Amino acid sequence: MDAFQTVAVCKAAPGSKVIAVYMDSVDHATVSRQDLRTYAANRSVDPGQLLIPADMEEYIFEKKKTAELA
């Protein structure tokens, strides 16, 4: 996906977390991390929604507890 498509996903699913990976792979390097950050910021994408990890960076997500059904 390019920057335009990535932002489109963020806008289409505003409650989602989008993680941009394989940014610097040989065949995927169509946009840099910084270019994607700038493009997304200029289009009001929350940096908490679009996560762009550095090399070897990991994210850990906590599972939200839901109310038990009666």
C-alpha positions as CSV (number, residue, x, y, z in Angstrom):
1,M,0.0,0.0,0.0
2,D,1.2,3.5,-0.6
3,A,0.6,6.6,1.6
4,F,-2.7,7.4,0.0
5,Q,-4.1,3.9,0.5
6,T,-2.9,3.7,4.1
7,V,-4.6,7.0,5.0
8,A,-7.8,5.7,3.2
9,V,-7.8,2.6,5.4
10,C,-7.4,4.8,8.5
11,K,-10.3,7.1,7.4
12,A,-12.5,4.1,6.5
13,A,-12.0,2.4,9.8
14,P,-11.5,5.2,12.4
15,G,-11.6,2.9,15.4
16,S,-8.8,0.7,14.1
17,K,-5.1,0.5,14.7
18,V,-3.1,0.4,11.4
19,I,0.5,-0.8,11.6
20,A,2.7,0.1,8.7
21,V,5.4,-2.6,8.3
22,Y,8.0,-3.7,5.7
23,M,8.7,0.0,5.0
24,D,12.2,-0.5,3.8
25,S,12.1,-3.8,2.1
26,V,13.7,-4.0,-1.3
27,D,10.5,-4.4,-3.2
28,H,8.2,-2.4,-0.9
29,A,10.2,0.8,-0.4
30,T,7.8,3.1,-2.2
31,V,7.4,5.5,0.8
32,S,9.6,6.2,3.7
33,R,8.5,6.1,7.3
34,Q,8.9,9.9,7.6
35,D,7.0,10.5,4.3
36,L,4.1,8.4,5.6
37,R,4.1,10.2,9.0
38,T,4.0,13.6,7.2
39,Y,1.4,12.6,4.7
40,A,-0.9,11.1,7.4
41,A,-0.4,14.1,9.8
42,N,-1.3,16.5,6.9
43,R,-4.5,14.6,6.5
44,S,-5.4,14.6,10.2
45,V,-4.7,10.9,10.9
46,D,-4.1,10.4,14.6
47,P,-0.6,9.0,15.2
48,G,-2.1,6.7,17.8
49,Q,-4.1,5.1,15.0
50,L,-1.4,4.8,12.4
51,L,1.6,3.1,14.0
52,I,4.9,3.2,12.1
53,P,7.4,1.1,14.0
54,A,11.2,1.5,13.8
55,D,13.3,-1.5,12.8
56,M,13.0,-4.2,15.5
57,E,10.4,-2.2,17.4
58,E,7.5,-4.2,18.9
59,Y,4.1,-3.3,20.1
60,I,2.2,-5.1,22.8
61,F,-1.6,-4.7,22.9
62,E,-3.7,-5.5,25.9
63,K,-6.9,-7.3,25.3
64,K,-9.9,-5.3,26.4
65,K,-12.3,-7.0,28.8
66,T,-15.9,-7.1,27.7
67,A,-18.9,-7.2,29.9
68,E,-20.0,-10.7,30.7
69,L,-23.4,-11.7,29.3
70,A,-26.0,-12.5,31.9
